[in-house]
Amino acid sequence: TFSISYKFSNVQQHLLPDDGDGPDAKAINAYGYLEFALTDAKNIADGDPEYIVKGIGWLEDLSKQSQGDSFLKLPQDKQSQLLERIAASSPGENWLSLLIYYLTEALLLDPIYGG
């Protein structure tokens, strides 16, 4: 759904922000590339799509439990704090690492693949 895709793109933007030193997640079409990559049979077999969606669920649950609202409705500093809390757990760190992996692919692969 739109809210899930927007959450992914919002998390990607935190991981690769517009800091003036290069392209950000939006500029490299990181979410578009992620959608493309997660339809690949090998990535599906590895469980990447499931794990990535599960991570958004963890983030949203943590946001509602600790902040009383959806991740998307929080100010940017609170969103960053939640991502840091997620990163403090092994599954959360693995989830963020997987998202960074796909961000890196979006940045470096031939644009024909969507990045």
Secondary structure, DSSP 8 states (H G I E B T S, - for coil): -HHHHHHHHHHHHHHS---SSS--TTTTTHHHHHHHHTTSHHHHHHTHHHHHHHHHHHHHHHHHHHHSS-GGGS-HHHHHHHHHHHHTSHHHHHHHHHHHHHHHHHHHS-GGG--
